[in-house]
Amino acid sequence: MHSSRLRGSDFQINWRGEPIRHADFFASFKETDRVGIVTPHRTEGLGAMNLIMACVTAFYDRYREKGAEFYAYPDFFTFQQETPCADYCMFDIWPYHKNVEVQNDPQKVVEAITERGITVLLVPEQADHETEILPVEMESAKRTIRQCFQYSETGKTMSADLAIECQSSPLRDYAMAVLDSLSEADAPPERRRQWEQRLAQDVICQTFRELDPVNALWRL
């Protein structure tokens, strides 16, 4: 809950070419919303950290609006296909079991997503390919997933319609903690150097593309 000190004013959001206040972009976000980040190789989810933290801030905003002290963590999850899972606790994805290990099988990934009632889904940018998802799971996903965004590990998504800027501090420390949660074998030095370079600037801007949730699931 350390990240609850962030406020909407810490984020500069541009939606489809127009600036928009954090409070307005997340006006329909509820404390019961569940964000899921599909990050197959564990650390590429850092390419979506600005959006993750903007959602975390929206979650805490709902509590702050009630005007009372609170102790709460959002029900956000990562879905990772390699073990051990990277620990995204510094992004308030906590306890650790919310970092979910899933098989390298789109059907199993969708099952994990629907079983946790994900309402906002973040999926990595990858080559288009159609996979087979059981109709019952697809219907379940259609009932629950309200919005889906595609992200890139580099933070720069093709054909983006959402851009989020934030000061690199404290996000830099949060991101490095994810890498530090893995051994050197699981997070090779060259990958760490890549992220250190990306996080070196004072301001981090990441871009995202809104997708139809069903089409996104077909491409997992």
Backbone bond lengths (Angstrom), bond angles and torsions (degrees), N, CA, C in turn:
res aa  C-N    CA-C-N  psi(-1)  N-CA   C-N-CA  omega(-1)  CA-C   N-CA-C  phi
1 M - - - 1.461 - - 1.522 111.36 -
2 H 1.349 115.27 3.78 1.465 119.98 178.02 1.525 111.52 -57.59
3 S 1.332 117.11 -30.79 1.468 120.63 -176.33 1.521 112.39 -76.45
4 S 1.318 117.97 -3.16 1.466 119.88 179.86 1.517 112.15 -67.43
5 R 1.342 117.03 -8.46 1.464 118.32 176.87 1.527 111.79 -75.64
6 L 1.330 118.13 -15.41 1.458 120.87 175.91 1.524 109.78 -69.10
7 R 1.321 115.95 149.36 1.457 122.41 178.43 1.527 109.57 -128.77
8 G 1.306 114.97 164.72 1.453 119.47 -179.56 1.513 112.95 -57.18
9 S 1.315 116.54 -31.10 1.459 121.06 -179.52 1.521 112.35 -68.39
10 D 1.334 117.20 -12.34 1.465 120.31 177.41 1.525 112.23 -78.23
11 F 1.330 116.58 -8.50 1.458 121.14 -177.32 1.523 110.42 -116.65
12 Q 1.316 116.42 132.32 1.459 121.87 172.12 1.521 106.87 -106.66
13 I 1.327 115.53 115.74 1.463 121.02 -172.43 1.524 109.90 -114.58
14 N 1.321 114.49 134.62 1.454 121.44 174.77 1.515 107.59 -123.14
15 W 1.333 115.82 120.20 1.463 121.47 -175.86 1.522 109.13 -117.20
16 R 1.324 114.98 112.95 1.462 122.09 179.21 1.528 112.29 52.76
17 G 1.335 113.50 45.92 1.454 120.51 174.13 1.507 116.04 87.55
18 E 1.334 117.51 -1.06 1.461 120.39 -178.13 1.518 110.66 -125.79
19 P 1.339 117.57 136.57 1.469 119.55 176.19 1.528 110.50 -67.04
20 I 1.314 115.90 144.92 1.460 120.44 -179.82 1.527 108.59 -145.74
21 R 1.315 116.37 140.89 1.454 121.29 178.77 1.536 109.98 -67.72
22 H 1.325 114.76 146.19 1.465 120.04 176.86 1.526 110.79 -54.07
23 A 1.334 117.04 -44.43 1.468 120.51 -178.27 1.521 111.85 -61.55
24 D 1.330 117.22 -34.58 1.460 120.30 -179.72 1.531 111.38 -77.25
25 F 1.327 116.68 -40.57 1.462 118.98 -179.94 1.523 110.97 -64.39
26 F 1.336 116.26 -35.34 1.462 120.79 -177.76 1.537 111.96 -104.25
27 A 1.310 116.89 25.19 1.473 120.30 -176.50 1.521 112.54 -58.91
28 S 1.329 117.84 -33.16 1.469 120.48 -177.56 1.528 112.80 -93.96
29 F 1.322 116.97 1.22 1.468 120.41 -178.26 1.524 109.63 -72.40
30 K 1.328 116.34 135.45 1.464 122.06 -177.82 1.527 109.83 -116.52
31 E 1.326 115.97 158.71 1.460 119.08 177.20 1.523 111.76 -66.99
32 T 1.323 116.66 -15.59 1.464 120.33 177.89 1.527 112.77 -90.33
33 D 1.342 117.99 -4.37 1.462 119.73 177.98 1.522 109.86 -64.83
34 R 1.325 114.59 145.48 1.467 120.82 -179.19 1.523 108.67 -122.21
35 V 1.323 115.18 118.21 1.462 121.27 -179.49 1.526 108.71 -96.70
36 G 1.330 116.39 133.68 1.456 122.11 176.66 1.516 110.50 -122.19
37 I 1.322 116.50 133.02 1.464 121.56 179.50 1.521 108.31 -116.32
38 V 1.318 116.94 113.96 1.456 121.41 175.34 1.526 107.17 -82.52
39 T 1.328 116.72 114.45 1.464 122.17 -177.83 1.524 108.02 -135.63
40 P 1.332 116.35 79.49 1.471 121.27 -169.19 1.524 114.65 -53.49
41 H 1.328 116.90 -41.55 1.461 120.22 -175.67 1.526 112.11 -102.41
42 R 1.302 114.81 25.98 1.466 125.17 168.51 1.526 115.55 80.69
43 T 1.322 119.15 -53.13 1.460 118.88 -170.21 1.526 114.44 -102.48
44 E 1.347 118.10 -10.06 1.470 117.50 -177.95 1.525 111.85 -67.00
45 G 1.329 117.77 -16.14 1.458 120.86 176.75 1.522 112.96 -60.12
46 L 1.342 116.98 -17.97 1.462 119.82 176.62 1.523 110.93 -63.78
47 G 1.314 116.92 -20.94 1.462 120.24 175.65 1.517 112.94 -67.91
48 A 1.339 116.87 -9.15 1.465 122.15 177.93 1.519 111.64 -115.46
49 M 1.342 117.89 14.82 1.472 118.97 -171.02 1.526 113.06 -64.20
50 N 1.331 118.33 -33.04 1.462 118.60 179.14 1.524 110.98 -63.65
51 L 1.332 116.43 -41.76 1.464 119.81 178.99 1.521 110.47 -70.43
52 I 1.322 117.29 -39.25 1.466 119.92 176.97 1.521 110.29 -57.61
53 M 1.338 116.27 -48.76 1.455 119.37 -176.72 1.530 112.18 -71.28
54 A 1.320 117.16 -29.79 1.466 119.38 173.95 1.528 109.88 -64.85
55 C 1.337 116.86 -38.32 1.469 120.65 176.43 1.527 111.06 -68.81
56 V 1.334 117.02 -41.49 1.468 120.57 176.94 1.530 110.27 -58.38
57 T 1.332 115.94 -42.96 1.460 120.34 179.45 1.522 111.09 -64.38
58 A 1.331 116.98 -40.23 1.468 120.41 176.84 1.527 110.72 -61.67
59 F 1.344 116.38 -39.12 1.470 120.68 177.29 1.533 110.20 -59.51
60 Y 1.331 116.77 -50.02 1.463 119.32 -179.13 1.533 111.87 -68.20
61 D 1.317 116.62 -29.34 1.468 119.08 175.98 1.527 111.12 -59.69
62 R 1.334 116.48 -38.54 1.473 118.87 179.26 1.527 110.33 -61.77
63 Y 1.337 117.37 -37.99 1.464 120.27 177.13 1.523 111.33 -71.72
64 R 1.328 116.55 -41.04 1.467 119.44 -179.52 1.522 111.31 -62.40
65 E 1.335 116.47 -31.89 1.465 119.98 179.72 1.526 111.87 -63.32
66 K 1.336 116.86 -23.74 1.459 120.55 -179.79 1.524 111.57 -79.14
67 G 1.335 116.56 -16.45 1.461 120.82 171.98 1.503 116.37 78.63
68 A 1.318 118.54 8.82 1.463 120.42 -179.49 1.529 109.25 -117.70
69 E 1.331 116.23 160.48 1.455 119.29 175.51 1.527 109.20 -65.80
70 F 1.325 115.44 151.61 1.460 118.81 -177.76 1.517 109.87 -147.84
71 Y 1.309 115.54 156.56 1.457 123.29 170.88 1.514 106.07 -131.98
72 A 1.314 116.94 103.98 1.462 120.40 -174.30 1.516 109.88 -154.66
73 Y 1.302 115.18 149.64 1.456 122.47 171.94 1.523 108.29 -124.70
74 P 1.322 117.51 144.31 1.462 119.14 -179.89 1.528 111.29 -69.48
75 D 1.311 116.36 152.66 1.462 120.89 174.29 1.520 108.53 -88.11
76 F 1.331 114.53 73.49 1.453 122.89 177.11 1.523 107.82 -108.14
77 F 1.330 116.26 150.71 1.464 121.18 -174.02 1.523 110.70 -139.24
78 T 1.337 116.45 147.77 1.457 120.99 164.74 1.525 107.91 -107.68
79 F 1.322 115.50 150.08 1.470 122.20 177.99 1.522 107.03 -121.45
80 Q 1.337 115.64 110.55 1.452 122.11 -171.53 1.529 110.50 -121.10
81 Q 1.333 115.88 141.98 1.464 120.92 -175.16 1.526 113.25 -104.22
82 E 1.333 116.98 4.32 1.454 120.55 177.57 1.525 108.68 -123.25
83 T 1.313 115.20 152.24 1.465 120.49 -177.90 1.530 109.69 -122.18
84 P 1.335 117.82 143.70 1.465 127.28 -1.15 1.519 110.97 -73.97
85 C 1.314 115.54 156.85 1.462 119.94 179.13 1.531 110.03 -69.81
86 A 1.323 115.26 142.23 1.464 119.50 169.59 1.527 108.19 -66.89
87 D 1.319 115.48 148.25 1.459 121.17 -176.75 1.532 109.56 -99.92
88 Y 1.336 115.92 112.68 1.465 122.27 -179.82 1.525 111.69 -97.26
89 C 1.336 116.98 28.48 1.463 119.50 -175.18 1.527 112.14 -62.78
90 M 1.340 118.40 -29.33 1.461 119.81 -179.91 1.526 111.89 -68.20
91 F 1.334 116.46 -14.77 1.461 121.51 173.03 1.531 110.24 -97.18
92 D 1.321 114.69 20.05 1.469 123.53 179.46 1.520 113.11 61.01
93 I 1.316 116.44 25.38 1.474 121.39 168.20 1.524 104.51 -91.77
94 W 1.317 114.77 89.84 1.461 122.77 -168.57 1.525 109.66 -151.85
95 P 1.316 120.57 145.43 1.457 128.94 3.16 1.540 113.63 -67.00
96 Y 1.324 114.70 176.68 1.462 121.40 -172.59 1.521 113.02 -57.95
97 H 1.343 117.73 -30.82 1.465 119.77 -176.40 1.534 112.35 -63.58
98 K 1.345 116.81 -12.14 1.462 118.96 176.47 1.526 111.83 -77.02
99 N 1.330 116.83 -5.04 1.458 121.78 167.00 1.527 106.12 -91.83
100 V 1.311 115.79 101.81 1.463 122.13 -166.00 1.528 110.45 -98.19
101 E 1.329 115.82 125.81 1.462 120.03 174.63 1.527 108.84 -83.80
102 V 1.327 116.36 127.77 1.457 121.54 179.63 1.525 108.97 -127.09
103 Q 1.316 115.62 156.17 1.455 120.06 177.74 1.525 110.53 -71.82
104 N 1.326 115.11 156.95 1.462 120.82 176.03 1.524 108.64 -78.27
105 D 1.318 114.26 67.82 1.464 122.62 -175.12 1.521 107.06 -151.32
106 P 1.337 119.03 113.52 1.467 121.03 -176.32 1.521 113.84 -52.68
107 Q 1.318 116.99 -37.17 1.460 119.36 179.05 1.527 110.71 -61.47
108 K 1.347 117.16 -43.65 1.458 121.39 179.68 1.524 111.56 -67.34
109 V 1.334 115.89 -35.64 1.460 119.33 178.10 1.523 110.24 -64.32
110 V 1.325 116.33 -45.57 1.469 120.28 179.48 1.523 110.36 -63.47
111 E 1.312 117.21 -39.67 1.469 120.06 177.71 1.524 110.77 -60.08
112 A 1.331 116.81 -43.51 1.466 120.25 179.26 1.529 111.22 -63.70
113 I 1.320 116.26 -37.40 1.473 121.29 179.51 1.524 110.89 -66.87
114 T 1.328 116.56 -48.03 1.465 119.49 -176.61 1.526 111.54 -70.96
115 E 1.338 117.19 -34.63 1.466 119.90 179.43 1.523 111.82 -62.48
116 R 1.311 116.21 -25.86 1.475 119.93 -179.35 1.515 112.40 -99.94
117 G 1.315 117.35 7.11 1.458 121.07 173.37 1.513 113.60 61.72
118 I 1.341 117.39 38.77 1.466 120.85 -178.10 1.527 110.04 -62.34
119 T 1.331 116.10 133.05 1.470 120.77 178.87 1.527 112.47 -108.00
120 V 1.328 116.85 -26.95 1.472 121.99 177.08 1.523 106.88 -125.78
121 L 1.312 116.50 118.78 1.463 121.67 -173.02 1.522 110.61 -115.27
122 L 1.336 116.32 132.78 1.454 122.60 175.90 1.524 107.75 -114.58
123 V 1.330 116.72 124.96 1.461 121.41 -176.78 1.526 109.89 -124.23
124 P 1.323 117.95 148.15 1.464 120.26 -177.69 1.523 112.11 -75.77
125 E 1.313 114.46 151.47 1.458 120.91 174.65 1.523 108.30 -72.43
126 Q 1.318 115.98 128.69 1.457 120.62 179.03 1.518 108.97 -157.28
127 A 1.324 115.86 168.30 1.459 120.13 -178.76 1.527 110.28 -59.72
128 D 1.339 115.73 139.27 1.457 120.37 179.28 1.524 110.55 -65.55
129 H 1.310 115.34 131.32 1.456 120.64 172.81 1.518 106.73 -158.31
130 E 1.296 116.06 142.44 1.467 119.99 -178.29 1.521 110.07 -92.11
131 T 1.301 115.71 135.28 1.453 121.75 177.39 1.520 108.87 -118.15
132 E 1.307 115.55 163.38 1.460 120.76 -179.43 1.524 109.33 -95.78
133 I 1.311 115.02 120.50 1.463 121.96 176.57 1.518 107.83 -119.33
134 L 1.321 116.80 133.10 1.460 119.71 179.85 1.525 110.25 -58.87
135 P 1.326 117.79 136.64 1.471 120.42 -177.77 1.523 113.60 -53.96
136 V 1.333 117.99 -36.79 1.461 120.00 -177.88 1.523 110.40 -66.26
137 E 1.349 117.26 -37.16 1.460 119.86 178.05 1.522 111.07 -70.88
138 M 1.333 116.28 -36.64 1.453 119.37 178.96 1.526 110.55 -65.84
139 E 1.316 117.02 -39.22 1.467 120.24 177.48 1.519 110.94 -65.02
140 S 1.327 116.10 -38.44 1.464 119.57 177.81 1.523 109.99 -63.41
141 A 1.325 116.38 -43.02 1.460 120.25 179.00 1.520 111.23 -63.54
142 K 1.311 117.12 -40.10 1.472 121.18 179.69 1.523 111.14 -63.50
143 R 1.336 117.13 -30.25 1.465 120.32 179.67 1.515 112.06 -73.37
144 T 1.327 116.39 -32.93 1.455 119.10 -169.59 1.534 114.62 -104.39
145 I 1.333 117.55 -40.10 1.469 119.64 -175.29 1.527 109.61 -76.38
146 R 1.307 115.44 117.29 1.460 121.18 -178.06 1.526 112.35 -92.56
147 Q 1.314 115.69 -31.47 1.460 119.50 -174.61 1.525 108.91 -151.68
148 C 1.334 115.55 146.72 1.448 120.47 -179.07 1.527 109.55 -139.19
149 F 1.334 115.64 138.48 1.459 120.95 176.91 1.518 109.47 -128.66
150 Q 1.319 114.69 141.38 1.456 121.51 173.89 1.527 108.67 -95.65
151 Y 1.317 116.41 138.47 1.460 121.10 178.89 1.520 109.14 -127.56
152 S 1.322 116.09 166.56 1.458 121.92 176.11 1.514 108.95 -120.42
153 E 1.325 117.06 146.00 1.456 120.52 176.95 1.518 111.63 -57.95
154 T 1.319 116.70 -31.69 1.462 120.46 -179.95 1.524 112.45 -76.53
155 G 1.339 116.56 -12.98 1.458 120.86 -175.52 1.514 113.36 89.20
156 K 1.335 117.57 -2.74 1.460 121.88 -178.36 1.524 108.95 -121.23
157 T 1.320 115.81 103.16 1.451 122.02 -176.17 1.521 110.59 -93.38
158 M 1.314 116.32 139.94 1.458 120.80 177.71 1.527 110.46 -68.51
159 S 1.334 116.38 145.64 1.468 122.80 177.22 1.526 111.24 54.28
160 A 1.316 116.04 40.86 1.469 120.63 -176.02 1.524 111.46 -71.70
161 D 1.337 115.91 147.38 1.462 120.78 172.32 1.530 111.77 -124.56
162 L 1.337 116.49 2.66 1.464 121.45 177.23 1.519 108.65 -133.00
163 A 1.328 116.68 129.68 1.462 122.15 174.85 1.524 108.28 -127.02
164 I 1.328 116.06 134.82 1.465 121.25 179.19 1.523 108.40 -129.69
165 E 1.336 115.57 124.40 1.457 121.90 176.74 1.525 109.16 -109.32
166 C 1.340 114.24 146.23 1.461 119.78 177.32 1.522 107.92 -155.18
167 Q 1.310 117.46 149.67 1.456 120.54 173.48 1.533 109.50 -58.44
168 S 1.320 116.87 139.70 1.464 119.91 -175.94 1.528 112.48 -67.38
169 S 1.332 116.85 -26.61 1.457 119.81 174.54 1.526 108.01 -96.06
170 P 1.336 120.58 127.11 1.461 129.02 12.33 1.531 114.81 -95.36
171 L 1.324 118.93 4.90 1.460 119.54 -174.82 1.520 111.61 -59.55
172 R 1.337 116.45 -29.69 1.464 119.71 179.23 1.524 110.22 -58.33
173 D 1.326 116.72 -46.88 1.465 120.26 -179.35 1.523 111.16 -66.47
174 Y 1.324 116.58 -38.42 1.465 119.41 178.73 1.527 110.46 -61.58
175 A 1.330 115.91 -43.98 1.466 120.52 -177.60 1.530 110.86 -65.99
176 M 1.326 116.61 -43.54 1.458 119.22 -179.10 1.524 111.04 -65.97
177 A 1.329 117.63 -29.42 1.464 120.41 177.42 1.522 110.99 -65.32
178 V 1.330 117.35 -34.41 1.469 120.26 176.04 1.521 109.55 -62.70
179 L 1.325 117.11 -46.29 1.466 121.28 178.50 1.522 110.91 -64.50
180 D 1.324 116.61 -38.63 1.461 120.74 -179.46 1.526 112.40 -67.58
181 S 1.316 117.34 -19.47 1.471 120.52 -179.74 1.530 111.99 -74.28
182 L 1.336 116.67 -9.26 1.460 121.72 -179.66 1.524 110.20 -111.04
183 S 1.290 115.77 155.26 1.462 120.24 175.94 1.523 109.94 -72.63
184 E 1.319 116.62 167.51 1.460 120.39 179.48 1.518 110.91 -62.31
185 A 1.334 116.72 -32.01 1.465 120.05 178.42 1.528 111.22 -67.66
186 D 1.335 115.79 -34.44 1.465 119.85 -178.08 1.520 112.30 -87.19
187 A 1.320 117.94 -23.59 1.466 122.76 176.93 1.527 107.20 -130.68
188 P 1.338 117.08 80.36 1.473 121.45 -174.54 1.520 111.92 -56.35
189 P 1.346 116.00 152.21 1.470 120.46 -178.54 1.519 113.77 -54.18
190 E 1.342 118.34 -35.63 1.466 119.23 -179.02 1.525 111.59 -65.47
191 R 1.335 117.13 -34.45 1.460 120.00 176.99 1.523 110.32 -68.19
192 R 1.317 115.57 -40.30 1.470 119.15 177.56 1.526 110.62 -62.81
193 R 1.330 116.77 -42.43 1.467 120.08 179.11 1.527 111.39 -61.91
194 Q 1.326 116.11 -38.89 1.468 119.75 177.54 1.518 110.73 -58.84
195 W 1.341 116.45 -43.80 1.456 119.46 -178.57 1.526 111.50 -72.82
196 E 1.316 117.07 -34.32 1.459 119.03 176.16 1.525 110.61 -61.37
197 Q 1.333 116.83 -38.51 1.465 120.67 177.76 1.526 111.24 -66.95
198 R 1.319 116.98 -42.36 1.463 120.85 -179.53 1.525 111.70 -65.54
199 L 1.327 115.49 -29.99 1.465 120.15 -175.34 1.524 112.77 -95.07
200 A 1.332 116.79 3.32 1.460 119.90 -173.66 1.522 113.05 -73.48
201 Q 1.324 117.83 -27.31 1.463 119.87 -177.31 1.530 111.32 -74.99
202 D 1.319 115.60 160.65 1.472 120.68 -177.61 1.519 112.33 -69.96
203 V 1.336 115.90 -33.78 1.459 121.54 -178.79 1.523 108.94 -121.39
204 I 1.321 115.96 134.56 1.464 121.36 177.76 1.520 107.82 -108.23
205 C 1.318 115.38 127.14 1.465 120.91 174.73 1.520 108.46 -116.93
206 Q 1.317 116.65 124.89 1.457 121.84 176.50 1.525 109.25 -122.58
207 T 1.326 115.51 146.50 1.462 120.12 -176.89 1.523 110.65 -121.21
208 F 1.334 114.85 154.38 1.455 121.71 -173.54 1.531 109.73 -142.75
209 R 1.291 115.06 157.75 1.460 121.30 178.54 1.522 109.11 -122.68
210 E 1.301 117.13 125.93 1.466 119.84 177.39 1.524 109.16 -74.06
211 L 1.320 115.79 135.20 1.457 121.95 179.34 1.519 109.94 -125.33
212 D 1.319 115.01 152.58 1.453 118.75 168.12 1.528 107.22 -66.33
213 P 1.334 118.74 127.02 1.469 120.26 -175.30 1.525 114.22 -54.70
214 V 1.322 117.06 -40.41 1.470 119.41 -178.64 1.522 110.47 -64.58
215 N 1.329 116.87 -45.08 1.460 119.62 178.40 1.514 111.58 -62.68
216 A 1.320 116.68 -35.98 1.464 120.33 178.19 1.531 111.04 -63.62
217 L 1.317 116.90 -43.10 1.463 120.51 -179.16 1.516 111.55 -65.91
218 W 1.330 117.03 -34.17 1.468 119.65 178.30 1.521 111.02 -63.45
219 R 1.333 117.46 -20.82 1.464 121.22 -173.56 1.530 113.25 -104.88
220 L 1.319 116.95 9.04 1.463 118.94 179.54 1.527 110.78 -65.42
